[in-house]
């Protein structure tokens, strides 16, 4: 790819939001002279999980389609290209078609460092240096494309959370997003359920059921400053937040500090610890999620002269 200078004035709220969706579920395709940006919105079931007596009615595919109709107009105007919606099985796809190597296409390619798939994307440097309002729109793009409010994601005490799902092959992205949320936006992350055998299935000696998406868990009330742009997701999310408030189930979370945290329990050895599906730096044994974070380069938190013990639940 030829070197193209990124236009500084290209990054605005709409671009930041689109970049968040691309980061989590997007891919760039080039075939002959046709260029496509495809953003996938997969789902496992048509049924939307809601709280009892929820005011929201409808199925997942229709809800996604209606939300994407609104997003399509915003993206179409931004990119100046035709944007269509397709519905393959268990998925709704947003497809932007570029018939020439336009400035919009080149800016997006530069923004993502010439990489072509969400399996390898990292947060663009321009986002990390952007004002908070742009970073929040970027996070809403992440939430709309990779998080679905679900009452089943409550913790053991019944406090509702939101979950952001990351592709299993992209191990660095969860640490980056966690840093953006906590250090830049002041939004605490509860923990990351890594797709590592010691974290995902610590008591299962064999099998590969651990090789799943990484799940970042955030208590719903902490996520209020971000929320969702997709209307149905925001409605479901608001119900979870109100439930927490009504039942006095908000929680006082604080920034994770891997530099001083100590494992509370020892996990048994797992055959999958040496799996080639794991990056080299974490192809070993761990007893807690924050050890994985640290091994993957997390630099959050401050060293302490005192040993701090935190209870780490729901790993």
Secondary structure, DSSP 8 states (H G I E B T S, - for coil): -------GGG-SHHHHHHHHHHHHHEEEEEETTEEEEEEEEE-S-S-----TT-S----HHHHHHHHHHHHHHHHHHHHTSEEEEE--TTEEEEEEEESS--HHHHHHHHHTTT--BTTT----HHHHTS-HHHHHHHHHHHHHHH----GGG--TT---EEEEEE-TT--SHHHHHHHIIIIIT-----EEE-SSHHHHSTT--S-STT-S-EEEEEEGGGGTTT--SSHHHHHHHHHHHHHHHHTT---------TTT---SS-----GGGG-TTS-GGG-S--SSHHHHHHHTT---S---SS---------
